[in-house]
Amino acid sequence: MVSIYANILPTFVVNSDPFVLTERDEKLYGRGATDDKGPALSWLWVIQAHRKLNVDLPVNVKLMFEGMEESGSEGMFEAIQILSKEGKFLSDVDFFCISDNYWLGAKTPCLTYGLRGLAYFTVSVQCCEQDLHSGVLGGTVHEAMTDLVQLMSSMIDSSGKILVPGIMDDVAPVTPEENALYDGIDFDCESYKQENKVASVSNKLLKDNKKDLLMARWRFPTLSLHGIEGGFSGPGAKTVIPAKVIGKFSLRLVPDQDPKRIERQVVEHLNKVFAGLGSPNRMECAMIHGAKAWLSNPRHPNFEAAARATKKVYGSLPDYTREGGSIPITTAFEEATQMNVCLLPVGACDDMAHSQNEKYNKRNLVNGVKVLGLYLMELGNLAGPKPSKCRCVELTDEELMEPGAFLRGFKCKCVM
């Protein structure tokens, strides 16, 4: 008998050296082109344009760049707290703007007013001190992988429903005002399937209409299983019983969900499921990273300035979107300074950030610089005292517009 094994893996065509910026078809290709070198440089080009034209910037601008986001931004959050103290670098900042996300589509610009938080976990199961041969010891030990697969499958079903008790308890209901924000968003489910390479495989999404799909993507928590470390995952066949396996999964959190409470709920659930297996193996679960969700108010003057700038360049107002991803530094800025953060993306949805053939459209580059420059002008035209100069506490809750907001400042009553 002849046994033939064919190892079929996805094939990715890389069309140019990712570490050499390459122009093709009015697009700039290269690693980090859209995340986040292009947008970061766009802010510098705005400043350069003012200098070359001998035109004063309409507002004072402070730039912060960090290169550790993909490694947890170690030290950055502590630095923000220090720099926000009286007399320090961030103490007189009235508006924050971050360009580190993307348009919902490829044609319509947007402003982002919400991000989900994150709770990242590992769950490990160990059955012995070293890997074993399944032909010799299979059927005689409680295998770690068997336990782990049952643990991970206990947390979510095939429809995307989270099965961990209590996870949805703190999720706020959708208000009519919030519901209306989704009506005019430029989004097509069929195009979404094509852009994200779903159409050629399963050709089916978890939701079949725009509003439900976007809310599932942005507005409600999700749980995703990411992988298993320790088992055999290479090409070919290997009949090993792994001694220890580690499952990796995460939840994307929404406002009002506390990562610490999520940690307790997940750990309690997995402990209960594991106890029900009757396994003698050793199981440990830990949350290795947690970040709260961020939600601002798209009616805030910071967002209104960005919207007016966008309309002047593109001829129409931007879509107002939330995102399923997390940018923890957004919340860090607001909590440390009590000033509003606006997410003003300039890259398109099909830029393939973090992936093969990452690119930045030349159109987005040129128009992005225009939008950012006009945004600064619109901020300079805002009337009233700036919040860092006034800490009036007589504003109503509506005027404070929490979360985000000026919190204690814009158009304060003490000078009106």
PyMOL commands that set and color helices and strands:
alter all, ss='L'
color gray80, all
select helices_A, chain A and resi 33-52+69-71+76-83+134-137+144-153+176-181+189-195+210-218+259-277+301-314+328-337+362-380+397-400+413-415
alter helices_A, ss='H'
color red, helices_A
select strands_A, chain A and resi 22-24+27-29+95-98+110-115+117-126+132-133+222-229+240-241+244-253+282-291+294-295+319-323+340-343+359-361
alter strands_A, ss='S'
color yellow, strands_A
deselect
rebuild
show_as cartoon
